[in-house]
Amino acid sequence: MKGKALQVLLYSIALLALMLFTPRETRADDVNFTVNVDTSSLIGNPNAPFEIGFALLDASGTADMNNTVDVTDFSFGTGGSGGAVDPSITEGGGSGDLTSGIDLVENGSDGLNGIAAFFTPGSTLSFLVSMSTNPTAPGSIDPSLGQTGDEFVVLIFQDNATSEVATTDPSGNDFLVDAEINPNGVGIEEYKIAAPVATPEPGTLLLLLCGIGALGFGLLRKRSVMA
């Protein structure tokens, strides 16, 4: 009996080890890339609290669910994850957290799928992105959205999500990452945090004081069309 019990115990340990150390499955057509951001300028910055936001913008605007994004392996340098997801700016098919990973699927009724979570800035911020690469048929793209394909973006919100931390993104959207899927592949652009970090604009603060609340991902569509 003791020998059989030992066999069961060893089998259980081996199974647990397999579950713990088996990497997340990726699809054959996935694009995988690591993002590294210098966040040292945010340490002790008065514009806190900071949130990192991830969004998958559906070019069809119809929740066609033809692409997904997984974001994992977060590292915050000398900082850390607050762990709390901000429900006020979680939209459509955004789920997960900064510990277990972020998942984005295209099931938002307006094509906007996003999630943001609080974090404490350290010297650096890094994470692994795995995204599918299925192009949207030209006839299915909603021209009013200003996109040529599904788009994955990353940005940092500041001051309770009333504005975005400025980056070197030339479009003015202040994205840290902008990856758009088109028939020719995936165009990936990465940007840096602009220095010095600007304080929120008075107009944004005025909106907050008037009770509008956090703007969050609601600005993304407007800015994409205007860009």
PLY file of the C-alpha trace (Angstrom):
ply
format ascii 1.0
element vertex 227
property float x
property float y
property float z
element edge 226
property int vertex1
property int vertex2
end_header
0.00 0.00 0.00
2.83 2.37 0.88
4.45 1.75 -2.51
1.20 2.49 -4.34
0.63 5.64 -2.33
4.15 6.79 -3.18
3.49 6.18 -6.87
0.30 8.26 -6.73
2.14 11.05 -4.91
4.98 11.11 -7.47
2.48 11.10 -10.34
0.60 14.03 -8.78
3.83 16.01 -8.35
4.83 15.37 -11.95
1.39 16.44 -13.21
1.50 19.63 -11.14
4.98 20.46 -12.45
3.77 19.96 -16.02
0.84 22.33 -15.44
3.03 24.99 -13.85
5.84 25.01 -16.37
3.97 24.42 -19.63
3.88 27.76 -21.49
0.62 29.26 -22.66
-0.37 27.77 -26.02
0.12 30.06 -28.99
-1.46 29.79 -32.40
0.70 29.13 -35.46
-0.10 32.51 -36.99
0.51 34.52 -33.81
2.88 37.46 -33.72
4.84 37.49 -30.45
6.92 40.42 -29.25
8.26 41.84 -25.99
7.71 45.47 -25.04
10.19 47.33 -22.82
9.39 50.84 -21.57
11.50 53.22 -19.49
9.08 54.40 -16.77
11.65 56.01 -14.46
10.16 59.47 -15.13
6.92 58.33 -13.50
8.50 57.42 -10.15
7.19 59.80 -7.49
5.36 61.80 -10.16
2.45 63.93 -8.83
0.22 62.78 -11.70
-0.30 59.42 -9.97
-2.14 57.12 -9.78
-1.08 55.50 -13.04
-2.88 52.78 -14.98
-1.70 50.80 -17.96
-4.38 50.27 -20.56
-4.69 47.71 -23.37
-7.25 47.88 -26.16
-8.15 45.84 -29.23
-9.99 48.02 -31.75
-12.19 46.04 -34.13
-12.02 47.56 -37.61
-15.42 46.17 -38.56
-17.15 47.56 -35.48
-19.33 44.46 -35.44
-17.66 42.21 -32.84
-16.56 39.76 -35.55
-14.15 38.07 -33.08
-11.54 37.28 -35.74
-8.58 38.37 -33.58
-7.41 38.03 -29.98
-4.51 39.39 -27.93
-2.81 37.92 -24.85
-0.48 40.02 -22.70
1.64 38.18 -20.12
4.97 38.09 -18.27
4.68 41.52 -16.67
7.73 43.01 -14.98
7.70 46.40 -13.24
11.37 46.83 -12.38
11.55 48.44 -8.95
7.80 49.12 -9.02
4.92 46.71 -8.92
1.37 45.87 -9.89
-1.39 47.24 -7.75
-3.42 44.29 -9.01
-6.65 46.28 -9.19
-8.46 46.51 -12.52
-10.31 49.78 -13.11
-13.92 48.77 -13.92
-14.79 52.30 -15.04
-12.65 51.93 -18.17
-13.02 48.23 -18.91
-14.80 47.84 -22.23
-16.16 44.91 -24.26
-13.90 41.88 -24.42
-11.19 42.92 -21.98
-10.43 40.62 -19.04
-7.70 39.40 -16.70
-5.20 41.29 -14.56
-1.50 42.17 -14.37
-0.70 38.99 -12.44
-2.41 36.25 -14.44
-2.32 38.10 -17.77
-4.56 40.25 -19.94
-6.90 38.80 -22.58
-8.61 40.80 -25.31
-11.28 39.41 -27.64
-13.43 41.25 -30.15
-16.88 41.02 -28.63
-17.56 44.67 -27.79
-20.74 45.87 -29.50
-19.01 49.07 -30.66
-15.75 47.32 -31.60
-13.91 48.69 -28.56
-12.37 46.04 -26.29
-10.11 47.27 -23.51
-8.98 46.97 -19.92
-6.80 49.04 -17.60
-5.17 48.25 -14.26
-3.28 50.27 -11.67
0.47 49.87 -11.23
3.31 51.48 -9.30
5.96 52.76 -11.72
9.50 51.48 -11.40
12.56 52.01 -13.54
11.18 49.84 -16.34
8.00 48.13 -17.50
8.00 45.07 -19.74
5.50 42.49 -21.00
5.02 39.87 -23.70
2.36 40.32 -26.39
0.89 37.44 -28.40
-1.67 38.43 -31.01
-3.40 36.69 -33.87
-3.03 38.18 -37.34
-6.27 37.63 -39.23
-6.89 40.58 -41.59
-10.34 42.11 -41.85
-11.80 41.93 -45.36
-11.77 45.41 -46.96
-15.51 45.27 -47.50
-16.08 44.63 -43.80
-14.09 47.62 -42.52
-16.14 50.48 -41.10
-14.65 53.59 -42.78
-15.90 55.86 -39.99
-13.42 54.25 -37.57
-10.34 55.44 -39.45
-8.62 52.03 -39.43
-7.23 49.77 -42.14
-7.47 46.68 -39.92
-7.88 45.51 -36.34
-5.57 47.47 -34.05
-3.94 46.68 -30.69
-2.80 49.66 -28.64
-1.20 50.24 -25.23
-1.14 53.48 -23.29
-0.68 54.75 -19.72
-3.41 56.74 -18.02
-2.64 59.26 -15.30
-4.52 61.17 -12.60
-7.40 58.69 -12.28
-7.62 58.15 -16.04
-8.47 61.77 -16.85
-5.65 61.94 -19.41
-2.87 59.88 -20.99
0.84 60.08 -20.25
2.40 61.82 -23.25
4.60 59.70 -25.52
6.66 60.23 -28.65
3.77 58.88 -30.75
3.66 61.34 -33.71
-0.08 60.79 -34.23
-0.86 62.55 -30.96
-2.69 59.50 -29.57
0.04 59.00 -26.92
0.26 55.25 -27.58
3.18 53.22 -26.22
2.40 50.42 -28.67
0.35 50.57 -31.87
0.05 47.29 -33.80
-2.31 47.21 -36.76
-3.24 44.08 -38.66
-3.57 44.50 -42.42
-3.45 42.19 -45.48
0.34 42.65 -45.69
0.99 41.58 -42.09
1.25 43.45 -38.82
2.75 46.91 -38.51
4.16 47.34 -34.99
5.20 50.74 -33.68
6.64 51.32 -30.20
7.13 54.72 -28.57
8.77 56.21 -25.47
7.34 58.26 -22.64
7.91 61.92 -23.40
10.02 63.93 -20.97
9.12 65.81 -18.92
5.80 64.14 -18.09
3.13 66.81 -18.58
0.41 67.57 -16.07
-3.21 66.99 -17.14
-4.68 69.78 -19.25
-7.00 72.22 -17.42
-9.81 71.38 -19.80
-9.66 67.71 -18.80
-9.67 68.60 -15.11
-12.65 70.83 -15.69
-14.55 67.92 -17.23
-13.70 65.81 -14.21
-14.86 68.48 -11.77
-18.10 68.82 -13.69
-18.83 65.17 -12.96
-18.00 63.67 -16.36
-15.68 61.18 -14.65
-12.85 59.13 -16.14
-12.47 59.48 -19.89
-10.50 56.28 -20.40
-10.82 54.44 -23.70
-13.72 56.62 -24.79
-11.26 58.98 -26.46
-9.57 56.33 -28.58
-12.22 56.14 -31.29
-12.47 59.92 -31.60
-8.73 60.35 -31.86
-8.33 57.49 -34.35
-10.82 59.11 -36.67
-9.24 62.53 -36.29
-5.66 61.29 -36.82
0 1
1 2
2 3
3 4
4 5
5 6
6 7
7 8
8 9
9 10
10 11
11 12
12 13
13 14
14 15
15 16
16 17
17 18
18 19
19 20
20 21
21 22
22 23
23 24
24 25
25 26
26 27
27 28
28 29
29 30
30 31
31 32
32 33
33 34
34 35
35 36
36 37
37 38
38 39
39 40
40 41
41 42
42 43
43 44
44 45
45 46
46 47
47 48
48 49
49 50
50 51
51 52
52 53
53 54
54 55
55 56
56 57
57 58
58 59
59 60
60 61
61 62
62 63
63 64
64 65
65 66
66 67
67 68
68 69
69 70
70 71
71 72
72 73
73 74
74 75
75 76
76 77
77 78
78 79
79 80
80 81
81 82
82 83
83 84
84 85
85 86
86 87
87 88
88 89
89 90
90 91
91 92
92 93
93 94
94 95
95 96
96 97
97 98
98 99
99 100
100 101
101 102
102 103
103 104
104 105
105 106
106 107
107 108
108 109
109 110
110 111
111 112
112 113
113 114
114 115
115 116
116 117
117 118
118 119
119 120
120 121
121 122
122 123
123 124
124 125
125 126
126 127
127 128
128 129
129 130
130 131
131 132
132 133
133 134
134 135
135 136
136 137
137 138
138 139
139 140
140 141
141 142
142 143
143 144
144 145
145 146
146 147
147 148
148 149
149 150
150 151
151 152
152 153
153 154
154 155
155 156
156 157
157 158
158 159
159 160
160 161
161 162
162 163
163 164
164 165
165 166
166 167
167 168
168 169
169 170
170 171
171 172
172 173
173 174
174 175
175 176
176 177
177 178
178 179
179 180
180 181
181 182
182 183
183 184
184 185
185 186
186 187
187 188
188 189
189 190
190 191
191 192
192 193
193 194
194 195
195 196
196 197
197 198
198 199
199 200
200 201
201 202
202 203
203 204
204 205
205 206
206 207
207 208
208 209
209 210
210 211
211 212
212 213
213 214
214 215
215 216
216 217
217 218
218 219
219 220
220 221
221 222
222 223
223 224
224 225
225 226
